[in-house]
Amino acid sequence: MKVVDIRNNLADALNRVAYAGERIILERRGKGVAALVSMEDLALLERIEDEQDIKAARKALKEKGGVPLADIKKRLGMK
């Protein structure tokens, strides 16, 4: 859906997303720039992000050669 069209049809688009579970891609000059998704889809995306963050954190904890927080703060000029 073109961004200009969403201005005139926002209520309809929101209903399609909320009640029909439709995903609407907003386009500008023929390219997708954003999407309207249901709250259920958003919750799923956030759960996936959280799982990936946890996996990355666990991997980082296993790595050797970490830098102490005090050293990082010193490099950044923080106290």
Contacts in CASP RR format, 6 or more apart in sequence:
PFRMAT RR
TARGET T0000
AUTHOR 0000-0000-0000
METHOD contacts of the structure
MODEL  1
MKVVDIRNNLADALNRVAYAGERIILERRGKGVAALVSMEDLALLERIED
EQDIKAARKALKEKGGVPLADIKKRLGMK
1 9 0 8 1.000
1 13 0 8 1.000
1 24 0 8 1.000
1 25 0 8 1.000
1 26 0 8 1.000
1 27 0 8 1.000
2 26 0 8 1.000
2 27 0 8 1.000
2 28 0 8 1.000
2 30 0 8 1.000
3 26 0 8 1.000
3 27 0 8 1.000
3 28 0 8 1.000
3 33 0 8 1.000
6 13 0 8 1.000
6 24 0 8 1.000
6 26 0 8 1.000
13 24 0 8 1.000
13 36 0 8 1.000
14 36 0 8 1.000
16 22 0 8 1.000
16 24 0 8 1.000
17 23 0 8 1.000
17 24 0 8 1.000
17 36 0 8 1.000
17 37 0 8 1.000
17 38 0 8 1.000
18 38 0 8 1.000
18 39 0 8 1.000
21 38 0 8 1.000
21 40 0 8 1.000
21 41 0 8 1.000
23 35 0 8 1.000
23 36 0 8 1.000
23 37 0 8 1.000
23 38 0 8 1.000
23 41 0 8 1.000
24 35 0 8 1.000
24 36 0 8 1.000
25 32 0 8 1.000
25 34 0 8 1.000
25 35 0 8 1.000
26 32 0 8 1.000
26 33 0 8 1.000
26 34 0 8 1.000
26 35 0 8 1.000
26 36 0 8 1.000
27 33 0 8 1.000
37 45 0 8 1.000
73 79 0 8 1.000
END
